[in-house]
Amino acid sequence: MHYFDLAFFDVDKSFSKRLGYEKVYEFGKDVILGDRYDANKTMIVESSNPSELSKAIKGRAVGVIIKDNELEKRVIEDASSYGKPILISTNTLISDYTSRARNIYRAKRLLAFSMRSGADVLIVTMAHNREFLLSYYQLMSIARFLGAGDAYAKKMVSKLGDIL
Amino acid sequence: MILKRKSRYVLIESSRSIDVISKHRQMLGILSTFLGESYLYESNPRVTKQYDGNVFIMRVNRGTEDKLILGLSFLKEFEGESVGFYTIKVSGTIQSLLDYADEAYGAKHKINTKKA
């Protein structure tokens, strides 16, 4: 099984191999991150606006990120019916000490509802620098910590390769 | 009857060079703030080997390695400086990690291998 990650900078190939990834995709090069859906671009939409996210899911966006991991049930149900994944970034879970507990709780709730709805959830680091990268062991460990089983955790780290 | 202690060895790389052998108490202290002190009693973590630079091997009791991996993911600051720890490989024998490290990091690390 091959594992993939997504970051904001170029990760050299030997380092990404050591971390256990087949490839670490880069924002701006492999995929665009935006808060408004644009039908002409291969993009991931990150927004707190449910209607913008639903529009992206029904359009050609490869995935969506619900800002602050809020539980937007309609968006999750749309993602499930259109087969589009929801991404959870570990950057928000591990970076800020003060809001960490709240972010972890929200991510757990989002993952639980998505698993029940049959929506795919991916876990990525979305690291801005080298310190915030994690190996695939660590991503799977965080996925299990959020409530995924072993098989689902593997799927969360490997499915990115199918959509990009 | 001799009870054999079953251990798991974790190969870890850090984003900057840290002498984890002399500073392993501080490191365990930071880990315990996230995982709890009881985790340390349960897992008995030890830095078994440190390579020259930023690669080292930690040993924990079998079944507790997942929590160590999780704890290291959340550890982003050490002695006031930003750092990242990456779990490269987990194994039941130290030899397989040494072989992997020699292959991944080159022979220069093998010369400077020291025991904790």
Boltz contact constraints between the chains, C-beta under 6 A:
constraints:
  - contact:
      token1: [A, 18]
      token2: [B, 88]
      max_distance: 6.0
  - contact:
      token1: [A, 18]
      token2: [B, 104]
      max_distance: 6.0
  - contact:
      token1: [A, 19]
      token2: [B, 86]
      max_distance: 6.0
  - contact:
      token1: [A, 94]
      token2: [B, 74]
      max_distance: 6.0
  - contact:
      token1: [A, 130]
      token2: [B, 15]
      max_distance: 6.0
  - contact:
      token1: [A, 131]
      token2: [B, 15]
      max_distance: 6.0
  - contact:
      token1: [A, 131]
      token2: [B, 82]
      max_distance: 6.0
  - contact:
      token1: [A, 131]
      token2: [B, 84]
      max_distance: 6.0
  - contact:
      token1: [A, 134]
      token2: [B, 73]
      max_distance: 6.0
  - contact:
      token1: [A, 135]
      token2: [B, 86]
      max_distance: 6.0
  - contact:
      token1: [A, 135]
      token2: [B, 87]
      max_distance: 6.0
  - contact:
      token1: [A, 137]
      token2: [B, 69]
      max_distance: 6.0
  - contact:
      token1: [A, 137]
      token2: [B, 87]
      max_distance: 6.0
  - contact:
      token1: [A, 138]
      token2: [B, 69]
      max_distance: 6.0
  - contact:
      token1: [A, 138]
      token2: [B, 73]
      max_distance: 6.0
  - contact:
      token1: [A, 138]
      token2: [B, 87]
      max_distance: 6.0
  - contact:
      token1: [A, 141]
      token2: [B, 66]
      max_distance: 6.0
  - contact:
      token1: [A, 141]
      token2: [B, 69]
      max_distance: 6.0
  - contact:
      token1: [A, 141]
      token2: [B, 70]
      max_distance: 6.0
  - contact:
      token1: [A, 142]
      token2: [B, 73]
      max_distance: 6.0
  - contact:
      token1: [A, 145]
      token2: [B, 70]
      max_distance: 6.0
